[in-house]
Amino acid sequence: MIKNYQKIVIFFLSLSLTGLLEKSSSSKSYFDQSFQGWFLNLIQDEGKKPPQQPIQTSAIYRFFNQATDKFVELCEPKTAEPNFLVIGGGATPKSNEIALEKNILYFQRTLKNMGFNSPSSSIFFANGNNGEASIRYLDSQGTEQYKVPNIPGLNGSANLNNINKWIDNVNQNQGTKKPIFLYFTGHGILNKRNSDNNALMLWNNTPVTVEKLSNTLNQLPQDSHIVTMMAQCFSGSFANYIYQNGDPNQPLTKQTRCGFFATIKTLPSVGCTPEVNEADYKDYSSSFFAGLSGVNRIGQTVDSADYNEDGRISYAEAHAFAKVDEKTSDLPVSTSEVWLQQKANEEDIEVLFDIPIIELVKIARPQQQYVINSLVNLFEFDPQKSYTDNLETLKSSQLVTEAQKAYKIRLLMELLNVRMEQKVRQSNNQEEITILDRLIDCESSSWN
C-alpha cells in the first residue's frame, strides 16, 4: 500500500520527468532548489529531520548572461577510430581549476591505454597557448597560485572561432570521415527560464547554449555520427542536442547524435577543484574513462565493464560503470535515458513502485542489470520486493553520505529507464521504437 509521503514522491517525480514543472512557477521554483534535496527529504521516514542541502560546487555562475538566441534513421554502431574533439577549462582564470587540465591529461592517457598512438584529436583549452598563467591551483601550503597550461598537443583557446575552424577542417577532409567524439570538461550554467536550454561556458565568459551547440554541429555533414561526454554542471540539458535547434519539441536532427552527462539538467556536478592530488578526484569523467579503458586516473586496473561480454566496451557500458563507481552526489544520464524519463507520467511512476525489482532485472540490458544489481546489493535490498517496499528496510546508517543518498536515486532512475523502455516497446508505436533504437545503437558504439 502506498503511503501519503510516497504519493507525494510520485507526484513530484512524475512532474519533473514529464516537464510539467515548466507550467507551474511555484512547483518549478521548489524543484529548482534541488531535485536531490526534496526527493531525499520526501523518502525519509516521516518525522525525521531532513538532511542538509547536499551539493557545494565552485564556479557556478549566478545568472544566464546571454539571451537564447521526423527525420529518423537507424544506424549501425560505429567502431571506427573517432575524430576526437576536446574542449575544456574555465571561463576565466578564477574558474579555471587545475582539475580541468588534469582531466584532459587523463583523457590523453586513456587514449594511449587503449592503443591510440597518434589519434585524430584537437584540444581547445581555456586561454590556449598565449602564455597567460590562467590555471588556478593550491600549492603544498594551500596557497592559491596560477600557472600556464601544459597540455601536449594543445591546439588553442576554447572559443567558438576555433571550434568553427575545426568543423571546417573536418568538412574539408570528408574522404577520411570518422565518427566524432566530443569531450567537454568545464563549467555549465542553469538557464532559469528554460532548463532544457542550459549553457556550457567557454573562455572569456562565453556561454554556448544547447541550441547554439546543436546548430553549430549542423555545419558537419548530415550523415555524421556524433557522441558527446560532458561533465559540467547542469549538463543533462545537453541531451537535447539530438533535436533540431536543441528543442525537445522538434524532430531529431538528421545527424546521428547521442551523449552521456554527469548529472541531470537541474543539478550542479562535482569535480572542479584547485587541489592537485588526482588520487582524491571523484567525478563522472574519471569513472567514465576508467570504465572505458580499464585503467583509472592513477594507473590502477579496474574491473572490466564488458557487461555483455562481446569483447569491447561501449560508451553505454562505461556509463553504467560510472553510475556505480562514481561515489558522489551526481545523477548521471544519457540521451536515451533522458528521452525515456521525459515520457514517464504519474501512472508510470505508481506502477514502477509496485513492480518487484527482479522482474525489471529480467528484461534489462546487461549494463542495466549491472547497475541495478550493484545498488540492490549495496543497500541489501530484497530483489523479490518492489523499490517502495525495500525503502522501508533502509537504515539511517545506509544514508549517511551524499553518495549513498544519490545511489538511492540512481537505482530508482535505472528502474524507471527499464520500465519505460518496456512500455515503449509494448506500445507498437513504430516511430518511437525506431527513435529509441537509434539512440541505443549510438550509445552502444565505442572507440574500437
N, C-alpha and C positions, 0 to 999 in steps of 0.2 A: 504494500500500500504506500502511495506517495504522500509524504508529509507536506505540510504547508511550505516549509522553507525550500523543499525540493521543487515544488511548483513554481516558486519564485525563481529558482535557478533555471528551470525550463523556460520560463517566460523571458528572462533577460538574455539567456544564451541564444534562444531562437531569434530574438530581436537582433542581436548583434550579428548573427550569422546570415541573416537574410537582408540586412541593410535597412531594416525598418527604423533603426535608431536615427537615420538621416531625417526621418519625418517627425521626430519628436525632440524638440530642443531640450526639454527638461531631462528626458531619458538619455540623450546623447551627451549632455554635459556630465551626467553621472558616469556614463560609460567611459568617456574620455579621461576621467581621473585615473583609471587603470582597470582594464579588463581583469587582470590578475587580482587586483586588490579586492574588488567587490565579489568576484567569483569565489575567491578563497574564503572571504568572510561568510558568504551565504552557505557554504557547505561545511562550515564548522558546526559542531553540535550547538543547538540553540542555548543561549545564555552565557556562552563563553566570551571572554574578552577578545575582540577581533585582533588579528595580527597587525603589526606596524606596516605602514606602506613600504613595500619591499625594495623598489629599484632606485638606486642612486647612480647616475652616469654623468660623465663630464662632457662639456662642449655640446650641450643640447641647445639649439638656437631657440630664442624666445618667441620668434614670430616668423611668419611666412612672408618674406620680404620682396616677393616678386609676384605679380598677378599671373594667374594661369593663362598664359596666352590662349551571303552566308556560305563567305567562301570557306570550305573545309576540304582539306586534302590530307589523306593519311600518308605517313612517311615511314620508311623502314628506319630502325635505329642506326644512327651514324657511328661508324667505328674508325673512320679515317682520322689521322692526326689532326687536331684542330689548329686553327689560326687563333692564337691567344691574344686577347686584349686585356691589359691590366690597368686599372685606374685607381689611384689611391691618394691618401693624405688628407689633411685638414683643409679648411677654407682660409685659415690664417695661421701664422706661427703658433699662436696661443692654443689653437685646437689641433695642431699637427703633432700628435703624440708619437713617441718613438715606437710604440706597439704597431702603428700603421706601417712604418718602414719595415719592421721585423716580420710583419705578415707577408709582405711581398718577398722578402728574402726566404721565408719558409716556403712560399709558393714556388720559388725557383729551385729550392732543394727538392721539393716534391716532384717537379718535372724530371730532375736528374735521377731520383729514386725510381721513377717509372720508365727510365730508359730514353728520355728525350734529351739527346746530347746537344742538339742545335735546333730547338723548336722555332716555329714561326711565331714570334711573340713581340709585342710592342708594349712598353711600360711608360705610363704617364703618371708622375707623382708630384703633388704639391707644386713647389716653385721650379721643379726640374733641375737643370744644370747651370743656373745662373750664379751659383756660388753663395747665395744667401744662406745664412745659418738659420734654418726655418724649423728644425725638428726639436721639439721640447722633450727633455728627459730629466730625470733626477740622478745626480751623481751619488757616489758612495756615502756622502754625508747627508743625503736627502735634499741637497740644494738644487733648485731649478736651473737648468742650463739649456743652451741651444747649440745645435750642430748642423753641418751641411749634410744633405742627403748623400748616402753612399750605397747606391744600388747598381750592381753591374748591369750594363746594357740599358740604363735609363735613357729613354728617348726624348723626354722633355716634360714640360709642365702639364698638370692635369687641367686642361681647359678645352672648351668646345672647338676652338680652332684646330688644335692638334687631333682631336677625335675626328673631325670632318676630313682632315688630311689623311688620316688612317683609312677612313672609308673610301676616299678617292683612290688610294693605293690598292685597296682590295678590289675595287671595281676595275682597275687597270690590269689586274692580274687574274681575270676570271678563268684563264686557261688552266690555272692550278688551284681551282676553287676548293676550299676546305670548309668543314663546319667551323663555326665560331664559338669560342668560349670566352665570355666576358666576366671578369672578376673585379668587383668593386669593394675596396676596403677603405672606409672613410666615415663620414657623418651624414646623417639624414635629419630632415625636419618634418614636423607634422603640419599638414595643411588643415587647419581647424575648420575651414569652410567646406572641405571635401577630402576626407582621408583616403579616398580612392585615388587621389592625385597628389600624393606627398612628393617631396623633392629630396634628391641627394645633393651634396654640396661639393663643388669643385673649387679650385684655388681662387683666391681673391673674392671670396664671398659670392660665388656664382651658383645659384640654385638651378638644378635641372629636374623638372617635374617628370612624372610618369608619362604625361602627354608629350613632353619635349623629347624624352628618350625614345619613345615609340616612333615618333615622326622622324627623328634623326636616323634611326636604324632603317627606316623605309627607303633611305637612299641606297641601301645594299640591294642586290638582285632579289627578285620576288621568290626565287626558289632557295634562298638562304636558310641554313639550319643554325639557329642561334640558341645557346644555353647560357644563362647568367647564374652567377652565385654572388649574392650581395649580403654583406654583414653589417650594414649600417642600422641605426635606429629607425623604427617605423618602416623597415624595408619591405614588409609584406604587401604594402601598397603596390610595389612594382610587379607583382604577379599580374597586374592589369596591363602590362606592356604587350601581352598577347593579343590585345584588341586594337582595332583601328582607333587612332588618336588616344590610345591608352584608356579608353572608356568602356567599362564593362557592359554598357547598354548598346554597344555597337558590335558588329560581327568580328570574328577573328581576323587577324592580318593574313595575307597570303603567304608570308614567310612562316616557316615552322619555328615557333618560339616556345621556350619553357624556362623555368628557373627555380632556384632554391634560395630561401631567405631566412635570415637569422631569427626573425620574430614577426608577429602579426602587425598589421598596419597601424595600430593604435598604441603600441608599446615601444619604449626605447630598448636597445640591446646593450649587452655588456662587451667589454674587450678593449676599449680605448683607454690606455694608461701610459703615463710617462715612466713607469717602472721599467727597468732594463732586463730583469731576470725572466727569461722565457719559460722557465720551469713553473712559474706562477700564473702563466696565461691560461685562462679557461674561457673560451669563446667558440662561437659556431664555426668560423672558418678553420680554426685549429683542428676541431674534431672532424669536420667535413674532409679536409685534405688528409688527415690521418687515416680515416676510413677508406678513402680513395686509393691511397698509396701503400697502406700497411705500415707506415712509419710516422710517428708523431714528431712534433717540432723539436724535441730534444734528442731525436735519433733512436728512440726505442721502438721495437717492433710491437704492433698491436694485433689483436685478433682479426682474422680475415672477415671482411664484410661481404664476401661472396655468398650471400644467403640462398641464392637459387642454384649454387654450385655449377655454374656454366663456364667457369674458368676465367671470368672477367668481372670487374667490379664496376657497376653502373653508377651514374650520378644518384639515382634513387636509393641505391644501397648505401652509398656514402652518407646520404641524407638521413637514412634510418640509423646508421651507426652514430651519427652526431646527436640524434634525439636521446640516446641512452648515455653516450659518453660525455656530453657537454653538461657539466654539473653547475648550471646557472639558472637564472630566472627567465631565460629566453623561451619563446614558444615557436620553434622553427616550423615553417610551412613551405610547400612547393606550389607551383601553379595549379596542378590538378587538385590538390587538397583545398586550396582557396576556392577553386571553381565548384567543388563538391559542397564545401561548407556554406557557400552562398546560397545553395539550393535548399538547405535544411530549414524546415519550419517548426512550429511548436509541436505539432503532432509527431514529426520525425524524432524530436528530442525525447518526447514522452515514451515513444516506442523503444528508443535506444536504451532508456533507463531500465526497461523490463526484460531485455534480452540477456540470457546468460552469456558471459564473456566467451566461453568455449565455442558457442555457436558462431560468433563472429570470427574467432581464430580459424575455424574450419574453412571459411570462404575467403580469408585474407591472402594476399600475395606474400611470398616468403619474407620480404623485408618488413612487411607489416606484422607478420607473425613474430618476428624477432623483437620488434618494439613492444608489442602487447605482452608477450611472454616475459620479457625482461622486466617490465614495470609491474606486472602482476606479481612476479617473484619478489621484487623489491619491497612491495607493500604486504607481502604474504597474503594476497587475496586468494579467494577460492574461485577458480575459473568456472565452476559449475553454477555460480551465482551471478547475478547482474551487477553492474557497476554500482547502482544505488544501494543494493544490499551489502556490498562489500564496504561501502563508505562507513557503514555503522560499526564495522570492526576496527576501524583505524584508531590508533592510539595517538595521544598528543606527542609522544616521543618520535613518531614517524613523520611529523610535520614541523620539525624544529627549524630547518634551514629553508632558505628561499628556493634552493634547488629541489628539495623534497616537495614543496608546495607546487612548483612548476611541473614536476614529474606527474603529479596527480592530474593536472590539467592536460598534459601531453597525452596521458593514457586516454582520457575522455575524447580528446581530439582524434586520436588514432582510431578509436572505436567508431567514432562518427564518420571518419573517412571510409571505413569498410562498409558501414551500414548504408551510406549514401551511394557508394558505387553499386552495391547490390540493388538499391532502389532504381537507379538509372538503368541498369541492365535489364531489370524486370519490367521496365516501363514500355519497352518496344518502341521507344522514340528513337528512330534511327539517326536523326540529326544529332541528338545529344550523345548517343552512344559513339558516334563517329568522332565527335569533338573530344570525348573522354579518351578514346583510344589514341587519338592523335597526341594528346598531352602526355599520356602514359608512355607511348612509344618514344617521344622525345626525351622524357625523363629517364628512360631505360637505356639511352645511349651512353657512351663512355669515351675516355681519352684513347683507348686502344682496344 
